[in-house]
Amino acid sequence: GTAAPMDTGPQPGTPQCSPPSQRPAAEDDFQFVSCERCQKESPNLKLLTCLHTLCLDCLSENKPIGQCPLCRTAIPQASGIPDMDNLLFTNLQARLSIYKKISDSGGPSCSRCQGEAATVWCSECEEFLCTKCFEDHQWFFKKRSHEAKKVEELRADSAHRFLEDTRKSCNLFCSSPGHANQGHISSIYCKKCKRALCCSCALLDSHHAPFCDIRSETQRRQEELGTLSRELKQKRSGFEATYAGLKDEAARLERAQRETRELIRQRVEQLVGLIRREEEELLGLVEAGQEQGRRELSRELERVEGVLQRMEAGERLVEKMNLYATEQEVMDMQPFIKDSLEELQQLQPPVTGDRTQPRDFVECRARLQAL
């Protein structure tokens, strides 16, 4: 029979454009995909309930086990290793590694023949192809529409653009047990069982209802996260004010300590050696009272600081989800993130105010007056 017409795509044989001018490296813009503690890339990134992202190495060496090493929030799992993977960050790392090959001065090699320099990237096959392998690819997939672009054109684009384009090519697969490994594409979401389904499952199984479009559901989840993030940003101002108030209170307590110590020294220096011994006792009382107040304020500061770090991590993660998350990543990660954000919404900043002077301070002043 006659040959089917080949899909039109980039023509690798045409003269290529001149190499683009050197651009700044994109690593700094995407440093957020690394472990927030060691700042290293890792294929095993875990998302904690405080919304910080850490690698397994940092979690394994974390002491004490059972709390986030950044904000000291408790980790529910007894092993100290969270169950939730940060799929967004690990997938972004994989896609960024492809872009780094494209941006490399030597350029990528053909994924199939391994001998020639690649001139085309097929986003469907996720392969670099040389001119000859690209012609074979076009003939083999002549009845399909695979989006292929020149490597030179991809190199001229930014990493942000590359990640946005690769996100569009991702698909959700049917969550039914019989279809999980058969590549059935899902376009329907069942609100009753909260799963993505293919058309066959939706039509044949009467238990699934009501339905909605999967894009509508992912958009709704993104909007829900955005709303929670905006509400949390408004509440954050209250915690920031509390944090500032606690720091001011700690400074006032420090000033009170210094003033009391100076008063003690001025009075005691006028007396003889016997009164010098009394000075040491009075200083001991001041230190005891100061230590008590410092411990209380330190606990409050640590708690509020931890909440602020969790809020910041939540805002940052929601922002990156909105920019780079695929539909699969939104479906997998949104409930977990939503629970953490709602938990943060329930928190209230503690009331700040001048604390009464410790009992040791009052006793110290009374003894000074007696002297």
TAPE-V376897 format. One record per backbone hydrogen bond with DSSP energy under -0.5 kcal/mol. CO is the residue of the C=O (numbers start at 0). NH is the residue of the N-H. Records with the same first field share a line. If there is no record, write none. Layout:
# TAPE-V376897
CO->NH ; NH
This chain:
# TAPE-V376897
9->11
10->13
25->29
26->29
27->30
29->32
30->33
34->38
39->34
43->55
44->85
45->47 ; 53
47->50
51->47 ; 53
52->35
53->45
54->58
55->59
56->60
57->61
63->66
65->74
67->71
72->67
73->75
76->79
79->81
83->46
84->86
85->89
86->90
87->91
88->92
89->93
90->94
91->95
92->96
93->97
94->98
95->99
96->100
97->101
98->102
99->103
103->106
107->117
109->113
115->109
118->150
119->128
120->122 ; 148
121->125 ; 126
126->121
127->110
128->118 ; 119
129->133
130->134
131->135
132->136
133->137
134->138
135->139
136->140
138->141
140->143
143->145
144->146
145->147
146->122 ; 123
148->120
149->153
150->154
151->155
152->156
157->161
158->162
159->163
160->164
161->165
162->166
163->167
164->168
166->169
171->185
175->178 ; 179
178->181 ; 183
182->184
183->173
186->213
187->196
188->190 ; 211
189->193 ; 194
194->189
195->174
196->186 ; 187
197->201
198->202
199->203
200->204
203->205
204->207
206->208
209->190 ; 191
211->188
212->216
213->217
214->218
215->219
216->220
217->221
218->222
219->223
220->224
221->225
222->226
223->227
224->228
225->229
226->230
227->231
228->232
229->233
230->234
231->235
232->236
233->236
234->237 ; 238
235->239
236->240
237->241
238->242
239->243
240->244
241->245
242->246
243->247
244->248
245->249
246->250
247->251
248->252
249->253
250->254
251->255
252->256
253->257
254->258
255->259
256->260
257->261
258->262
259->263
260->264
261->265
262->266
263->267
264->268
266->269
267->270
271->274 ; 275
272->276
273->277
274->278
275->279
276->280
277->281
278->282
279->283
280->284
281->285
282->286
283->287
284->288
285->289
286->290
287->291
288->292
289->293
290->294
291->295
292->296
293->297
294->298
295->299
296->300
297->301
298->302
299->303
300->304
301->305
302->306
303->307
304->308
305->309
306->310
307->311
308->312
309->313
310->314
311->315
312->316
313->317
314->318
315->319
316->320
317->321
318->322
319->323 ; 324
320->324
325->329
326->330
327->331
328->332
329->333
332->336
333->337
334->338
335->339
336->340
337->341
338->342
339->343
340->344
341->345
343->346
357->360 ; 361
358->362
359->363
360->364
361->365
362->366
363->367
364->368
365->369
366->370
